Amino acid sequence: MGSPSIHCENSRPSDWFTALLPLKRGPSDPLTVVTLNDWATYTNAKAAKANAGQPGGMYPDWTPFSPVEIKQFIGLYIFNGISPSPQISMKFKPHHEDYVHGNDLCHKVIGRKGGRRHKMFKAFFACQDPNKPVPSKWTHPNWKIDPFIAHIMVVSMWAWVLGRNISCDEQTIGFKGNHADKRRITYKKEGDGFQ
């Protein structure tokens, strides 16, 4: 993986996506590097624990996820953040069937039956090895995403010079409930937020 072309002024958003979620670990990469191969392995292990693909089990028509499929579904969530739909499954329709939320690219890449596969993805996606014992939430509150956070800290050190095609700003996501990272913002319509 190394520090790819996200250093230069000609870097593109896709270079950042590849740096944040590389397909596989390079020979010189530290163990903190999180890859799509890891997530596909964890997702398939979690599905196997739920007897997915077995008669009488959850989702009898389940087949293992490939790293490319994991990348497509994560990209779908990023795309839905840019162009929101009430339901992600609406994006699987071609544009001529749903002019507002349909998307020809999603229909072509994921297909009409993407709604069923998306339900499987939501049920089984795992960022952490499901075979590891779950630590106490008081000592390890973010244990599911800790490896990814460590990886982001490594990748963000390469981000000193942004390309001309990328801009960044902070983001606050609307949030209701209790959490240590919840912030009250009095001058914004959103109010409570997770930052």
JOZIUR-V192991 format. One record per pair of residues at least 24 apart in sequence whose ideal C-beta (glycine too) atoms are under 10 Angstrom apart, sorted by the first residue. I is the first residue (numbers start at 1). GAP is how many residues later the second one is. Records with the same first field share a line. If there is no record, write none. Layout:
I = GAP + GAP
This chain:
1 = 24 + 25 + 26 + 27 + 28 + 29 + 32 + 34 + 150 + 153 + 154
2 = 24 + 26 + 27 + 156
3 = 151 + 152 + 154 + 155 + 156
4 = 151 + 154
5 = 153 + 158
6 = 149 + 150 + 152 + 153 + 154 + 155 + 156 + 157 + 160
7 = 151 + 152 + 153 + 154 + 155 + 156
8 = 153 + 154 + 155 + 156
9 = 152 + 153 + 154 + 155 + 156 + 157
10 = 153 + 154 + 155
11 = 147 + 148 + 150 + 151 + 152 + 153 + 154 + 155
12 = 151 + 152 + 153 + 154
13 = 65 + 150 + 152 + 153 + 154
14 = 61 + 151
15 = 148 + 150 + 151
16 = 139 + 142 + 143 + 146 + 147 + 149 + 150 + 152
17 = 54 + 57 + 58 + 61
18 = 53
19 = 132 + 133 + 135 + 136 + 137 + 139 + 140
20 = 54 + 128 + 131 + 132 + 135 + 136
21 = 46 + 49 + 50 + 53 + 54 + 127 + 130 + 134
22 = 45 + 129 + 133
23 = 44 + 45 + 47 + 48
24 = 43
29 = 122 + 125
30 = 120 + 121 + 124
31 = 116 + 119
32 = 114 + 115 + 116 + 117 + 118 + 119 + 120 + 121 + 122
33 = 114 + 117 + 118 + 121 + 122
34 = 93 + 111 + 113 + 114 + 115 + 116 + 117 + 118 + 120 + 121
35 = 32 + 35 + 116
36 = 29 + 30 + 31 + 32 + 33 + 34 + 35 + 38
37 = 29 + 30 + 33
38 = 29 + 32 + 88 + 89 + 90 + 91 + 109 + 110 + 113
39 = 26 + 28 + 31 + 32 + 35 + 86 + 87 + 88 + 89 + 109
40 = 24 + 25 + 26 + 27 + 28 + 29 + 30 + 31 + 85 + 86
41 = 24 + 26 + 29 + 85 + 88 + 89
42 = 28 + 82 + 83 + 84 + 85 + 86 + 87 + 88 + 89 + 90
43 = 24 + 26 + 27 + 30 + 77 + 78 + 80 + 81 + 82 + 83 + 84 + 87
44 = 26 + 80 + 82 + 86
45 = 79 + 81 + 84 + 85 + 86
46 = 77 + 78 + 79 + 80 + 82 + 83 + 84 + 85
47 = 73 + 74 + 76 + 77 + 78 + 79 + 83
48 = 76 + 82
49 = 75 + 77 + 81 + 82
50 = 73 + 74 + 80
52 = 68 + 71 + 72
53 = 67
58 = 62 + 65 + 66
59 = 57 + 58 + 60 + 61 + 64 + 65
61 = 52 + 55 + 56 + 59
62 = 54 + 55 + 58 + 61 + 62
63 = 54 + 57
65 = 52 + 55 + 56 + 59 + 60
68 = 41
69 = 40 + 41 + 48 + 51 + 52
70 = 51 + 55
72 = 34 + 37 + 38 + 42 + 45 + 49
73 = 37 + 41 + 44 + 45 + 47 + 48 + 49 + 52
74 = 47 + 51
75 = 31 + 34 + 35
76 = 27 + 30 + 33 + 34 + 38 + 42 + 45
77 = 44
79 = 24 + 26 + 27
80 = 26
81 = 90 + 92
87 = 28 + 31
88 = 26 + 27 + 30 + 33 + 34
89 = 25 + 26 + 27 + 29 + 30
90 = 25
91 = 24 + 27
92 = 24 + 25 + 26
141 = 38 + 39 + 40
142 = 39
170 = 25
171 = 24
